[in-house]
Amino acid sequence: MRKKGWMTAAALLLVCVGTACSGTTEEKPERTVLFVIDGMVSGLHERVDMPAFSALAGEGVLYKEVYLPLPAHPDSSAVYPWSCSIPNPVLMSGTIFIGQAGVRQNLIQQSFTGRPTAFVVNSPSYTAIRDGFTIYRQLPKGRFDPVFPDSASVNVAKEIITANNPEFIRIHCQGLGGAGSICRQPDKPYTNDIWHAESPYRIQARHIDSLLGAFVQWLKDENLWDGTVLMVMGDHGQADGGWHPPYEPGGNVTQLLVAGKGIRQGMTIPYAEIIDVAPTIAWLQRVETSKFSNGRVLKELIGGEVPVVPHRMQELDSLLTACRRLGADTLDDEAPRIELIGRWHEGSQGSNYPAFVEAQARYLDRFGQRSGE
């Protein structure tokens, strides 16, 4: 009898330890869906009629501004060994130090060891972040006529969820970013203006909103919604003139909407960072946080006070922009440059995120340029 009581107490202790590690007593979601709308700028639904996104915001938590490193496309090299834009490996690893040895083996999908994971994308640009997904589906890109076929990504994702019940799935819809790029074409009414009434960006925003709404309704119709956490965000934002040139405003800020199982409803929070997403997915699904992650777990999604946090990514982007303004002739090898992100961990600060940002600020202080001043 005494032995049985000891075993019961031990089992209870294990449950308590697991609960403490997870930070919540709620049962974990059946699945987390990361729905990436390429090129979604912060506040898009406030400038374009997007009823599905707006309704979903009332059912969940909206982070109005999510900062990411300047969304450059460095050439793949020893300095930048990725084939996709900077924000994508940062998103999946939870760190800006994406040149470290072992980062490719420590993306968020590689934290899952039980049920399958899946990645569906309608562009060939993201093969560098596919490693570790159980299921990877790259779909033909198609043409913009007049809307990009993001429906293919969503429809295939439905098939995979039905057949394989993945614990984590990333659905990447490239259309909005592609529509923004089209706005760079010359001699159009919307040339260099994504907000023009005839802009392909506006057309595509309404299209992806309808797909998002239909996807949520499908989850509800299939009795999957109550077990799902849905995270909707951009991998980067969009410049007013289209696309995401790294030094034009808008490209380095997106937004994040989280809704579903256990998530608070109708809350808006002003700030988060792209490196917060991977550790938050790990926390929600009770898996190990990615080894190199520097991000914050967004625990306020389920309760408690919203913490006051430093805006380090916003400051870093300001410092990088200030460095660019000074010009190459003024700077030395220690100058912060987004093109060298793959080597940022090699400095004296290593991969200490707060120390790294502060070091860049001290460097720019020499020129009176701290935080872009």
Secondary structure, 3 states (H helix, E strand, C coil): CHHHHHHHHHHHHHHHHHHHHHCCCCCCCCEEEEEEECCCCCCHHHHCCCHHHHHHHHHEEEEEEEECCCCCCCCCCCCCCCCCCCHHHHHHHCCCCCCCCCHHHCCHHHHCCCCCEEEEECCHHHHHHCCCCCEEEECCCCCCCCCCCCHHHHHHHHHHHHHHCCCEEEEEECHHHHHHHHCCCCCCCCCCCCCCCCCHHHHHHHHHHHHHHHHHHHHHHCCCHHHEEEEEECCCCCCCCCCCCCCCCCCCEEEEEEEECCCCCCEEEEEEEHHHHHHHHHHHHCCCCCCCCCCCCCHHHCCCCCCCCCCHHHHHHHHHHHHHHHCCCCCCCCCCCHHHHHHHHHCCCCCCHHHHHHHHHHHHHCCCCHHHC
